[in-house]
């Protein structure tokens, strides 16, 4: 293996970016407005919960997706993004009395 140049050594010494940092960098390329911070997003989520709006939003999202031939059956608003929630295997096993 050959000798490392200064720029190669400098690049190798940099820490790896977190998934969040990569995501925010990519968002800045797409969204040309300020991206809300965690507090703003959390307040948004609490407002949705306080007024029971999550179900209505899910219906609107499903209506939009149905027009495109897609369906979202179950989800949760997390950081203002609707994601699928997996069922807990441990809870099902405890309820059925089996171990695993």
N, C-alpha and C positions, 0 to 999 in steps of 0.2 A: 504494500500500500504506500502511496506517495505521501509527501509532506503536506500538511494542512496549510492552506493560506490563512491570513489573518481574518478575512471575511468568513471563511468556513468555520474557523474556531469560534468566532463571535456568534455565528448563527447556531452552532451546536450548543453553546452555553446558555442560550435563551430558554426560558421555561416554556412548557407547552401551554397553549391557551386553553382555558376551560370551555366546556360546551356552551356555557352562557355567554362568554365573551365572543365566541365565534358566531353565535346566534345574533347577538346585538350588532356585530359588525355587518352581518348579512342584512339585517333589518334596516340599517341605516342606508343601504344601497337601494332598498325598495320603498321604504317609507320616508318621505321627505319632510316629516314633521317630528317634533320631539316625542320620544317613546316614554310613556308614563313609568314612574318608578314603582317600587313594590308597594309603598304605602298607598298610592293612588289606586293601584289595582286591587289591593285588599279592601279599601273603602268601597270600591265598585262592587266587589263580591258581597260585602256585608249589606249593601243597599239592595242587591238582588235578593238576598236571603230575607231581609226585613220586609220586603213587599211581595214575597213569593213570586218573583218574576222569572226564575230559572225555568220553570215548566213552560211558561209562555214563550220564552226565547227558544227552548228546545222545539216547540211546535213550529215556530217560524223557520228555524234552521231546517227541520224536516220538510216543511213545505217547499223551501228553496231547493233542497237536495232531491226531493221527489220529482221536481220538474226536470232534474238531470238524471233521473233513474237511480238515485241513491237513497239510503235510509239510515238514520242514526237512531237505534232503539233505546240506548241508555247511555248517559254520560254525566259528567259533572263539570261545573265551571271552575277551572283552576287557572289562575293568572289570566283570566278572561279568555281562555281557550277551552273548548269543549273536548274532553278526552274520554275514552272508554274506561270503565271501571271493572277490573277483573273480580270475579267472585273469590272469596277467601276459602281456600281448600281446608285450612285448619278448622275453621268454624263449622264447615259441613261435616267433617270427620267427628268433631266433638258432639254435634247434634245427633249423628247416627250411632255414636258409641263405638266407632272403630278407631284404631290407631294406625299410624303410618308414618 
